[in-house]
Amino acid sequence: MTHDGGPGQAVPVTASWWESAVIYQVYPRSFADGNGDGVGDLPGLLERLPYIAALGVDGIWLTPFQPSPQVDQGYDVSDYCGVDPLFGTMADFDALLEQAHALGLRVLLDVVPNHCSSAHPLFQRALAAGPGSPERDMFHFVEGRSSSPGVTSDLPPNNWQSVFGGRAWSRANPGSESDTEWYLHLFSAGQPDWNWRNPAVGDYFENVLRFWFDKGVDGLRIDVAHGLFKADGLPDAPSAEAVVDGLRANPLVSDQEDVHEVYRRWRRLAEKYQPHRLLVGEVNLEPARAARYTRRDEMHQAFAFAFVKLGWDPVAWAAAGTDLEDARKLHGAAPTWALENHDIVRSATRFGGGDTGARRARAALVALLGLPGSAYLYQGQELGLPEVDVPVDSRVDPMWARGGITRDGTRVPLPWTEDPAWTHGFSLPPADPARPADPWLPVPDAWGGHAVELQQQDPGSMLALATRAIALRRQLWADGTFTADDGGTWHVREGNLLLCERSPGFLVAVAMGSSPVKLPAGVVLFSAFPLEREGWLQPDNAVWLRRD
């Protein structure tokens, strides 16, 4: 049986291919620039697609490339069924989809259902239609509060705060005496929240999903999947912490019970296609709550947020792993592991920086690929890229402008070549070469030292390690060592040796202390670094071990 998404595609399918998958996240802006304008795009990705296939991964997840004013680097969508000219054309996407499938790669896209761009035609119609109109009921337009008698709507409707910092409300038409409503935006003012209590919003998004599924897209990653519904009446947040911490602590703006029916509806739609389309949720909640989104009639996967932000701490890893395993037992979906993405400080920096952080990032990658469930890698993680301290005057993240936090350091363009020309190969010379534009984010002077071309020539590189680990992982799935029913039993032994037993007789071991630790008896199948002493694991190393 092969994929049915279009001509020339030859992706073998199973009912649940994602249970064993390794997915490679592509941030198109920073992956490969096909036209020399300094911004990564779909033609650049198409040119570099064989590199991803050579890693041995099962698919790619693309962050948004749809039309957008780019207030939040594409997460402010103005047309859910198009391609922003910044990234290319729909013909470019069609070619990318066809080539990815021909290379054996499934393709997942981002969908952003909590909010859109303030430039979206439906929001613009809502602004023009005025208070009380059906158009405004697609969003959250609410009359404000008054600070004193005789003053009308000079305060926002409640005390909710934006995730990006500042209040979560803006005036619909500042200065207007006839329109004194405010609109809700849990992110930037350029990202108004949809009103999911209006059935028309659900119908609109079902058409969006159909559009991409009909094209042959293999699945969707759902942004802020626990958001969407807000508490009836939009009351004040119950505590100062909830006010400040936005989505993460305010129970009134996320994880409302109504949201689950959305994913039941989407699951029914996904299962009308053959093969079934995959639904993956960004559900930034505690494991027990997040697991409810992966019940058998909802999404197939949700990212393990209890794990993704961890530092180098065996007790914290074991606690998170145990909580995720308990959640799996409740609802049946194995964890979806990741240690990096476009919003998180890169692991080489998070784990200590410098040589220490680089060693730990290497060990963590080996551990990640051995855990029970699927795994997601973020572009450049396979190169061991560190976080970049982007100069203040070059930062573009709206979180920096509103809240003093920047995610730009993890989004710096990839280094393909050691030679600094064409931004270390990030920009691909056109047929009539001219000086390429500066990259949309500056790259460090020494960035070429991490280049793909260098690591491809070095059998001891992080890239070589990742490729070997993915290949062995695939083999272990094929021979039945790994199965979809595997659980994870977590322990911390003396000397800060972290152990995860994922199936009878298979262990992932990570030495997180400062001294060598004795390994359990067994055969080492794979290690992040060669063992310095048989039966012992040196600090900042990880192994896969088969026990008799």
N, C-alpha and C positions, 0 to 999 in steps of 0.2 A: 504493500500500500504506500502511496506517495502523497505529498502535499497537494492540495487542490487549488492553490492560490493563483495559478497562472501558468503560462507556457514555460517550458524549460526548467521547471522546479522539480527537484528530486530529493526532498527531505523525508526520510523514513519517519513514520509516526507511530506512536503508541497512545493509549488512552490517557496516560498521565506522564508524558515525557519529562515534565517539569520536576517530578519528584527526585530525579537524579541530576538535574541540569546544573551546569555552571554557565551563568549569564554574564556578559561583559557590558558594563554600562558605558555608553558613549555620550559625552557632553559635546555636541557637534561644534560649538563655537571654538573649542580648544583642541579638537582632534586633528584635523587636517584642512588646510585652506587651499581650495582648488583653483582660485582665480587671483590670488596675490593681493587681496584687499585687506589682509590682516585678520580676517574672521573665518573660522572654520565653517565648512559648508557640506552639503550632500555630495557634490562632485568630488571633493577631497576625500570624504569618507569612502566613496565608491572606489577610488583609486587605491586606498589603503586597506580595503576589505580583506584581501588575501592574508594580510598580517594577522588580523583577528582570527580568521579561520585556522591559521597555522598554530595558534595557541591551543587548539583542540576544544574550545568552548562550544556550547550548544546553541547559543544565540546572543543577540545584542538587544539592549534596551536603550532607546534614544530619548534623551530629554527633549523638551519641546522645540520644534522647528516651524511651528505654525505661525501665520501672520500675527504680529505683536508689535506694540510700540517699544518693547524691550525695556520697560521700566524695571522688571524683575527678571531680566535675561530670558524672556520667553514664557515665564509662568503667568504672564498677563496676556491671555489669548484674546485676539479680536476676531478670529475666524478659525473655528475648530476643525474645519474640513479643507484647509488650504496649506500652502507652503509659503513662508515668508521669502520674498525676493533676496533677502540677506543670505539665505541658505540655498537658494536655487529655485527649481520649478517642480510642479507635480510630475512632469516627465522624468526629472532627476530622481524623485522618490520612487517612481515605478521601476526605473532601471536598477536602483539600489535594492529594492525588494526582490526583484527577479534574480539579481546576481547573488544576493545573500542566500536565497533558497537554493540556488545552484551549488553554492559552496557548503551546503548543509547547515546553514545558520537560520534559526528562527528570528523573527523581528518583533520586538515589543515596543509600543509607543507610550508616551506619557499622555494621560488625559487629566485635565484640571477641572473637576466639577464643583469645587467649593466657591470659586470666584472666576471672573473673567477680566478682561481689560475694560477700563472706562471708555475706550474707543470702540468696544463691541457695538454693532448696530442696534442690538436690542436695548443696551443701556442708553445709547444716545436717544433712541425713541422714547425711553422712559423719562429722560431729562426733559425732552421737548413736550411730552404729553401732560406733565404737571400733576399735582397732588390728586390722589384718589382714582387715578386712571388704571385700567387693566395693565397697561405697559409697566407702570411702576410696581405692580404686584409681582412682577418677575424677580424683583430685588427687595431689599429691606429699606424702604423709604419711610421715615417716621418723623413726626413732629417733635421738635426739641423741647427742652424744658426752659423755664424762664427764671432768671436770677432774682428778679424783683417785679413787683406789680408794674404794669405798663410796658414791660419789656417782653418781646415775643421771641421765643425759641432761640435765645442767645447761648444756651447750653445744650450739649448733646443729649440724646434721649436716655442714656445710662452711662455708667462708669467704665464700660469695657475698654480695654487697651489693645492696641495692635501688637501682633507678634514682632513687628519690626520696630516697635517703640512709638510712644505717643498714643493719642486717643484713636479709637477704632471708628470714628465717625467724621464725616465731612459734610459741609453744607452742599445741598444740591445746586442751588443758584445763589452764591454769596451776594449779599446786597439787595436781593429781591424782596419787596414788601409783600408780594402775593404768594411767593413760594418759600416757605420757611421750614421745609423738611430737610432732614439730614439723611445720608445713606451710610450703610454699614460696610466697612472694609476691614477684615481681620488682619490684612497684610497692608500694603501701601494704599494710598488714596486712589491710585490708578488701578486697583483691583477690587471692584465692588463684589460683595458676596451675593450669590444667587439665593432666592427664596425657595427652598425646596418644599415648603408647605403648599406651594402652588403646583398642581399637577402638570401644568404646561411645561414646567422646568424639567420634570422627569421625562416627558414625551420628547422634548428637545434633545436631551442627552441620549435617549435611545436611538434617535436618528443619527447622532454623531457616531455612536458605537457601530451601528449598521454600516455606515459609510466606510469606516476603516476595516471592519471585518470583511465586507464584500470585496475590498481590494486584495485581501489575502494576508493582512496583518495577523500575526499569530497570537497576540495578546496585548494587554494593556497594564501599565503600572498606573495606579490611581493615586493622584496627589491628594494629601490631606484627607484620606479616605474616612477618617473618623469625624470629620467636620460636617459640612452640609447643613444639617438641621440645627436650629437654635431654639432655646427654650421659649415656649409660648409666652407672649407678652413682653419678651426681651427685658426682664428685670435686672436690677443692679447685680453685679457679681457679689458673692457672699462674704468675701474677705479681701484684705489688702493684698495678700499673696496672689489671689486669683486675678485681681485687677492688673497687677504688674506682669504676671507670667502668661497672660493671654490664653491661647489654646491649651497649653500644657497643664494649667491648673484651674481654669475656669470651667466648671461642669455645665455651665449654661450655653456654651458655644460649641461643644463637641460631645461625641459619644451619647447622643440622644437615641433612644430606642427606635425611633422612626427610621433611622438611617439603614437599619438592617434590611428593610423591605426593598430598598434601592438595590442592594447587592443580590437579593434573591431574584429580582427582576432581571438584572444584568446576567446572573448565572444562567437563568432560563434562556436568555438570548444567546449567550456564549455556547450553550450546548445544542443549539439548533444548527451549528456549523460543524462540518466534518473536515478535518479533526476539530475537536472542541477548542475554542479560544481560551487563553489563560487570563485570569484576573489576579493581579498582585497589588496588595494594598500598602500604602504608606500609613501605618496605624501607630502613631507615637503614643502608646498607652502601656500600662503595666501588662505583663504577659497574660494574666488571667482575663483581663478585659479585651486585649487585642485578639486573643484566641477565639472570641465569640464571632469575630468577623470572618473566620475560616471554618465555620460550621459547614456541614456537608452540602448545604443548599445556598451558600454564600460565596465569598471569594475562595480561590484555591490556595492562596498564600498571603502572608503578611510579613513584612520585614521584622526581624527580631531586634527591636529597638533597645531592649534591655541589654543587648550585647554590643551593638554597633558603636557605642561611644566609650567603651571600656578603656581604661589605662592598663598598665602592666601590673596586674594585681591578681594572683591566683584565687584568693578568696572571693573577689568580686566576679571573676569568670565562673567559678563553680556555682556561686549563688544564682547568677543569671542563667547559667545552663540548667540548673535544677528547676528553677521557676518555669523555664521554657518547656522542659520535659513534662512537668506537671500539667502545663497548659495543653500540650500535645495529647496527653492521656485523656483530658476532658473532651477535646473536640476533634482529635484525629489528624490534624495537619501538622507535618513535621516543620521545625523551624526553618526560616529562610535566612541564612547567615550572610552577614556582610560586616566588614570592618572599616570600609571607606565608602563615601559617596560624595557628590558635589556640594554637600552642606557640612561635611565633617572634616576637622583637621586631619591631615594625612597621618597614617599610623606611624611612619618613620619618625615624625616629629612628636606625635602624641605619646609615643613610648620612650621618650627620653632625648631624641634628637642626636645628631652626630653619628659616630660609629656604633654607639650603643643602640640608638633608636633604629638604625639600619639593620642591625643583627636581629633585633626583636621583631621588626616588621617582617623579616624573612621567616623567622620561626612562626609568627602568627599566621602568615599566609599558608604554611604547611598545615598548621593546626586547623585552620578554617576549612581547607579542602578535605580534611578527614572527618569532619563532623557529620552526624546523621541529618540528612535533609539537603536542600539545594543551596547553592552558594552564588553570590554576586560579587564580581570584582569591578572596581572602578578604574577607568582608563588611567594608566600610569602606575597603578598599584603593582603591576607585574614588573615594573622597572624600579621599584623601590623609591619612587619620587618623594622627596620631603615637601613639607609645607613651605611656601615662598612668602617672605615678608614684602608684600607689594607696597611700594611707596605710597604714602598717604594721598598725594596729589594724583595718583593713577587709579585709585580705588573707585569702583563703580557699583558695588553692591548696595542696594537700598537699605540693607540693615546697618551699613556703616553710617549713612546719612541720618537715619532716624534713631538708631540705637547704639552706635559706637562699636558694633561688631561687624567683622568682615569675613566673607567666605571666598573672597577673591584668591586667597593664597593656595586654595586647592583646585583652582580653575585655570591655572596658568597653562598656556599651550604646550603640547607634548614636544619633546626633543626627538627628532628622527635621525639627525646626523650630528656628528661631532663638529663639523664645519659650521660656523655661525651664519654662513650665507643663507638667505631665505629663512631667517629665524630658525636655524638648526633643522631645516627641512620641513618645518611646519607649513610654510607656503610652498606650493608646487609651481615651478616656473611655467608660465603659459608659452604658447607657440612663439609669440613675439615678446620676449622677456624685457621687462623694465624693472626698475627698483621696486620691490614689493612694499606695500604699505606697512607701517609699524603694526605689530600684533596688537590686538584689542586690549591685552594685558601685557605689560613688559615681562621679559624673561631674564633670569639672572645671568651674569657673565659666564659662569661655569656650568650652565645648564647642559651643554653638550657632553659633559662627562657622564650623564645618565642616558645617552642617546641609544635608540633602538639598534642602530647599525653596530655600535660597539658591543652591546650586550649579545647580539646575535652571533658574534664571533668569539664569545667567551663562554665556554661550557660551565664555568663556575658562577655565572651571572645570575641575578634575580630572575631575569627573563627565562633563562634556561631552566632554572629550578621550577618556576611556575609551569612551564610547558611539560616538564617531566611529571610533576605532581598531578596535573590534570589528566595526562595519559594513563598514569597508574590508577588514578581514581576511576576512570572509565573502565579499565580492565577489571578492577575489583567489583564494579557493578555487574559487568558481563559474566564474571565467574560465580556470582552469587554470594561473594563475601559481604558485599553491601546490599541491603534490600530496603524497600520503602517502609518496612515495618520496624526497622532499627530504632531503638531508643537511645538515650544518652544518660549514663550514670556517672556522676561527677564526684571527684574526691580531691582533696589537697593533702598530700603526704608530707612527712618531715622534710625540711629543706626547701619548702615551697615548690614541690613537684606537683603539677596539676595533671590529673588523669581524667579522661573521658572514655568510658567503655561504651562503644556504640553498638556492638553486637557481641554475642558470646565469642570470646577469643580475639577481639580486635580492640586495641587501645590507641588513643592519641595521648601522648605525653609531652608536656612542656615544662622545661626547667626555668622557673621564674625567680629563683633565689640567686645568691651570690657565690655558691660553691657547687661543685659537681654532686649529683645525686644518683643513687643506685636505681636502675630500672627494674621493673618487674621482669620475671623470667619470660623469655620469648624470643622471637626472631624479628629483628628490625627490618622492616620492608622499605622504609624511606626516612630520610632525615634532612633537616634544613642545612646542617653542616656535618661533615664527616665526624664520627665519634672519635674522641681522643683516647678513650680507654674502653675496651669492650665491657658491656654491661653497665656502663655509667654514662650519664648525660651531663654535659657541661652546661654552665649557665647560658641562658638565651638561645637554647637550641630546642627543637621539637622533632619528634619521631612518630611514625606509625609502626605499631608493634603487633605482630600476630602471636597469640599465646597458644600453646599446645592444649 
